[in-house]
């Protein structure tokens, strides 16, 4: 499928990745539906996760429409591109339900919609608590959920770290078999099932990741329980709570938007 905005952006991204010498190992791409709607649920360890997950859908000839924060659409450069690629804006502090309904409609219309159930980047690089939106979206649209995990993207660009454009960084992507929630299922139960499936995929991605620390000290991107120096889930949760509180205080100080 070729589109006037999306297709050139993909070509540009691929050229940039080649320039950076990123190496991709993708498995499970045969699970991406060739036709019909689906909800692609992706873990979140870095800012480029959406790009890498989208590339994994290309062998099936599919373009993924991602849900992204509204601020990206408001930017004078990224905004027209995001709209041209038919991504879906999410207003976290306003009409969130409208964004959700746009995504459900897109899935019903046969699109694959990309969702991050963790909502924000996991500072521990472990799976943190999942929101139920992906499950509810698939159930309302009557479509399958397509689990996907990305590993290694945190080494390139993630929250709280400078970009690392070192050549040859490996990126591992694993896509699991799609599954359709049974009618009448509870979204919480479906979400728990999704998280369990994605944990297995993440375990596989880590076990088969074709790269390790570049130096003995290069362990910040490895989870604490794997011997790395990333924060634990509990430490990361506390840091995120502090950051969220500080952000809320800044919004309150600024007052309502005119």
Backbone torsions as a table, in degrees:
resi	resn	phi	psi	omega
1	UNK	NA	125.1	178.8
2	UNK	-111.0	138.4	176.9
3	UNK	-133.8	147.7	-172.7
4	UNK	-61.7	-27.7	178.8
5	UNK	-103.6	-49.3	-173.6
6	UNK	-62.1	-46.7	-175.0
7	UNK	-60.8	-47.1	176.8
8	UNK	-64.8	-34.2	178.5
9	UNK	-64.5	-40.8	177.2
10	UNK	-61.7	-44.1	179.7
11	UNK	-61.9	-40.6	178.3
12	UNK	-65.2	-42.0	179.3
13	UNK	-63.1	-43.3	179.6
14	UNK	-62.6	-39.8	178.2
15	UNK	-63.7	-40.9	178.7
16	UNK	-64.5	-41.4	-179.8
17	UNK	-65.4	-38.6	176.8
18	UNK	-64.4	-40.0	179.2
19	UNK	-62.9	-33.9	178.4
20	UNK	-82.1	-10.4	-178.7
21	UNK	71.0	23.1	177.4
22	UNK	-64.6	139.0	178.2
23	UNK	-114.0	131.3	-175.3
24	UNK	-111.3	131.9	171.4
25	UNK	-121.0	111.5	-174.5
26	UNK	-118.5	132.9	173.4
27	UNK	-134.4	153.0	179.9
28	UNK	85.7	6.8	-178.4
29	UNK	-65.2	-17.2	176.2
30	UNK	-68.0	-13.9	179.3
31	UNK	-80.2	-13.8	-178.2
32	UNK	-70.2	122.4	-179.3
33	UNK	-59.6	134.6	178.3
34	UNK	-72.9	-27.3	178.8
35	UNK	-141.4	162.7	174.1
36	UNK	86.3	162.5	-177.0
37	UNK	-78.6	155.3	176.5
38	UNK	-162.0	159.2	174.8
39	UNK	-109.1	111.1	176.9
40	UNK	-86.7	115.2	-180.0
41	UNK	-99.9	124.7	-171.0
42	UNK	-125.9	140.5	172.2
43	UNK	-71.9	169.7	-172.2
44	UNK	-137.5	101.1	178.3
45	UNK	-118.1	-12.9	-178.6
46	UNK	-154.9	166.7	-176.6
47	UNK	-69.5	-19.1	-177.0
48	UNK	-100.2	9.7	-178.2
49	UNK	-55.4	-40.1	-177.4
50	UNK	-64.2	-38.6	-179.5
51	UNK	-65.3	-44.6	-178.3
52	UNK	-68.4	-41.9	178.1
53	UNK	-63.9	-38.3	177.9
54	UNK	-63.2	-39.2	178.2
55	UNK	-62.2	-34.8	-178.2
56	UNK	-67.0	-19.4	179.2
57	UNK	-88.6	-9.3	-175.5
58	UNK	-66.8	-36.5	178.0
59	UNK	-58.0	-25.9	177.6
60	UNK	-85.6	-0.7	-179.4
61	UNK	75.5	23.6	-176.4
62	UNK	-110.2	148.9	172.9
63	UNK	-111.5	132.5	-178.1
64	UNK	-98.0	131.4	176.0
65	UNK	-96.4	116.2	-175.3
66	UNK	-97.0	145.3	171.1
67	UNK	-86.1	126.4	-176.9
68	UNK	-139.4	155.3	-176.3
69	UNK	-62.2	145.6	-173.7
70	UNK	-57.4	-31.5	-177.6
71	UNK	-59.1	-31.4	178.7
72	UNK	-66.9	-35.3	-180.0
73	UNK	-76.0	-22.3	-179.9
74	UNK	-79.7	-16.8	-177.8
75	UNK	-70.6	141.4	-174.1
76	UNK	-68.3	-23.4	178.9
77	UNK	-96.7	-54.0	-176.3
78	UNK	-72.9	-28.2	-177.3
79	UNK	-56.7	-55.3	179.0
80	UNK	-60.0	-34.4	178.8
81	UNK	-67.6	-44.6	-179.6
82	UNK	-62.4	-42.4	178.7
83	UNK	-67.8	-38.3	179.1
84	UNK	-64.8	-29.8	178.4
85	UNK	-89.0	3.2	176.3
86	UNK	63.1	32.3	172.7
87	UNK	-74.2	170.9	-169.9
88	UNK	-118.7	119.0	-179.5
89	UNK	-74.6	141.6	178.3
90	UNK	-120.6	118.4	176.6
91	UNK	-94.4	98.5	-175.5
92	UNK	-66.5	-20.1	-175.3
93	UNK	-116.5	13.8	-178.0
94	UNK	-142.8	-115.8	-173.0
95	UNK	-83.6	64.5	-179.0
96	UNK	-64.3	-35.4	-178.4
97	UNK	-66.0	-34.0	177.8
98	UNK	-64.9	-39.5	178.0
99	UNK	-63.9	-43.7	178.6
100	UNK	-59.5	-43.8	-178.3
101	UNK	-67.0	-35.5	175.5
102	UNK	-61.0	-40.7	-179.6
103	UNK	-67.3	-43.2	178.1
104	UNK	-60.6	-44.1	179.5
105	UNK	-62.1	-39.0	-180.0
106	UNK	-64.8	-41.7	178.2
107	UNK	-64.2	-43.0	178.2
108	UNK	-61.1	-31.2	179.9
109	UNK	-81.7	4.0	175.3
110	UNK	98.7	10.3	179.9
111	UNK	-89.4	154.7	167.2
112	UNK	-93.6	121.0	-179.3
113	UNK	-107.1	126.7	-179.6
114	UNK	-90.7	130.5	-175.6
115	UNK	-132.9	142.8	173.8
116	UNK	-106.3	99.9	-176.6
117	UNK	-60.4	-22.8	178.2
118	UNK	-79.9	-11.7	177.3
119	UNK	74.6	-46.8	179.7
120	UNK	-130.7	167.0	-179.4
121	UNK	-60.9	136.0	176.9
122	UNK	-82.1	115.5	-178.4
123	UNK	-71.0	-18.7	178.8
124	UNK	-91.1	-11.8	-175.4
125	UNK	65.5	14.3	170.0
126	UNK	-101.6	164.9	174.4
127	UNK	-71.5	121.8	176.1
128	UNK	-97.2	-169.4	-176.2
129	UNK	-59.2	136.4	179.5
130	UNK	-93.5	140.6	166.7
131	UNK	-79.5	160.4	-176.5
132	UNK	-91.1	2.8	-174.6
133	UNK	-57.8	-43.6	-178.7
134	UNK	-61.5	-43.4	179.2
135	UNK	-64.6	-46.7	-178.6
136	UNK	-63.7	-38.3	179.9
137	UNK	-63.7	-46.5	179.8
138	UNK	-64.1	-40.6	-179.1
139	UNK	-66.5	-41.8	-179.5
140	UNK	-69.0	-34.6	-179.2
141	UNK	-85.8	-11.2	-177.2
142	UNK	66.8	40.5	-174.3
143	UNK	-126.4	162.4	179.0
144	UNK	-78.6	159.4	171.4
145	UNK	-100.7	133.5	-178.6
146	UNK	-113.2	101.3	-177.8
147	UNK	-73.9	140.9	-178.9
148	UNK	-147.1	137.7	174.6
149	UNK	-127.3	146.9	177.5
150	UNK	-121.5	137.6	178.0
151	UNK	-137.8	135.9	-179.1
152	UNK	105.3	-19.1	-178.5
153	UNK	-67.0	-24.3	178.1
154	UNK	-64.1	-23.0	-179.9
155	UNK	-72.7	-23.0	-178.2
156	UNK	-88.9	-48.8	-175.0
157	UNK	-163.2	112.5	179.0
158	UNK	-143.7	175.1	-176.0
159	UNK	-67.2	132.4	174.9
160	UNK	79.8	7.9	179.9
161	UNK	-132.1	146.4	174.5
162	UNK	-68.8	155.5	175.2
163	UNK	-60.2	143.2	175.5
164	UNK	-121.9	105.1	-176.3
165	UNK	-100.0	26.3	176.2
166	UNK	-57.9	132.4	-177.8
167	UNK	-67.4	146.4	172.0
168	UNK	87.8	11.2	179.0
169	UNK	-64.4	127.6	179.1
170	UNK	-80.2	142.3	174.7
171	UNK	-123.0	126.2	-179.3
172	UNK	-112.1	130.2	179.7
173	UNK	-129.5	130.1	178.2
174	UNK	-128.3	126.7	177.8
175	UNK	-110.7	129.8	-179.5
176	UNK	-92.3	173.5	178.1
177	UNK	-67.7	136.9	177.0
178	UNK	-68.2	150.0	175.7
179	UNK	-139.6	143.7	-178.3
180	UNK	-107.1	120.7	179.2
181	UNK	-57.8	139.2	178.2
182	UNK	-67.2	143.9	177.7
183	UNK	-55.1	136.4	178.9
184	UNK	83.7	1.6	178.9
185	UNK	-65.9	152.8	175.3
186	UNK	-83.1	129.9	-179.8
187	UNK	-53.3	-35.7	179.6
188	UNK	-64.3	-41.7	179.8
189	UNK	-67.9	-41.6	178.0
190	UNK	-63.3	-39.7	178.9
191	UNK	-64.8	-39.8	177.3
192	UNK	-63.5	-40.3	177.1
193	UNK	-62.7	-45.5	179.0
194	UNK	-59.3	-45.6	-179.1
195	UNK	-63.1	-41.1	178.9
196	UNK	-62.8	-41.6	177.8
197	UNK	-63.8	-42.0	-178.5
198	UNK	-71.0	-29.8	175.9
199	UNK	-64.6	-40.7	177.3
200	UNK	-63.2	-41.1	178.5
201	UNK	-65.7	-39.5	179.2
202	UNK	-66.2	-39.9	176.2
203	UNK	-59.6	-41.9	179.0
204	UNK	-65.4	-43.9	-179.1
205	UNK	-60.6	-42.3	-179.7
206	UNK	-69.1	-40.7	-177.7
207	UNK	-66.6	-27.5	-177.1
208	UNK	-110.0	13.0	-179.4
209	UNK	-68.5	125.5	-172.1
210	UNK	-88.1	39.5	-179.9
211	UNK	-162.8	155.0	178.6
212	UNK	-134.8	-169.7	179.4
213	UNK	-58.1	141.1	178.3
214	UNK	-78.3	-27.0	176.3
215	UNK	-137.7	164.5	177.9
216	UNK	-58.7	-24.7	-178.7
217	UNK	-90.0	-8.3	-175.1
218	UNK	-83.5	66.9	-176.7
219	UNK	-122.7	7.9	-176.2
220	UNK	-63.6	-26.3	-175.5
221	UNK	-91.3	0.7	-179.1
222	UNK	-101.9	129.6	-179.2
223	UNK	-55.8	149.9	-177.7
224	UNK	-58.3	-40.5	-176.9
225	UNK	-72.1	-8.6	176.0
226	UNK	-102.7	10.8	178.3
227	UNK	93.3	4.8	179.8
228	UNK	-89.1	-176.5	-177.3
229	UNK	-110.9	14.0	172.1
230	UNK	-66.0	153.4	177.9
231	UNK	-64.5	153.9	174.2
232	UNK	-69.8	169.3	176.7
233	UNK	-56.5	-42.0	-178.3
234	UNK	-67.5	-43.7	178.6
235	UNK	-64.5	-42.2	179.6
236	UNK	-64.5	-39.2	178.6
237	UNK	-61.5	-42.1	179.3
238	UNK	-65.2	-41.1	179.1
239	UNK	-64.5	-41.5	180.0
240	UNK	-65.7	-39.1	178.3
241	UNK	-62.7	-41.0	178.1
242	UNK	-64.0	-42.3	-179.6
243	UNK	-65.8	-40.7	179.0
244	UNK	-64.4	-40.3	179.4
245	UNK	-65.2	-40.9	179.3
246	UNK	-65.6	-39.3	178.9
247	UNK	-65.8	-42.0	178.6
248	UNK	-63.6	-37.6	178.9
249	UNK	-66.1	-39.1	178.4
250	UNK	-65.2	-40.9	178.3
251	UNK	-63.4	-41.2	180.0
252	UNK	-64.4	-38.5	-179.8
253	UNK	-68.1	-31.1	-179.7
254	UNK	-75.1	-22.4	179.5
255	UNK	81.0	177.2	-178.8
256	UNK	-66.0	145.8	176.5
257	UNK	-72.3	128.8	-177.2
258	UNK	-68.2	NA	NA
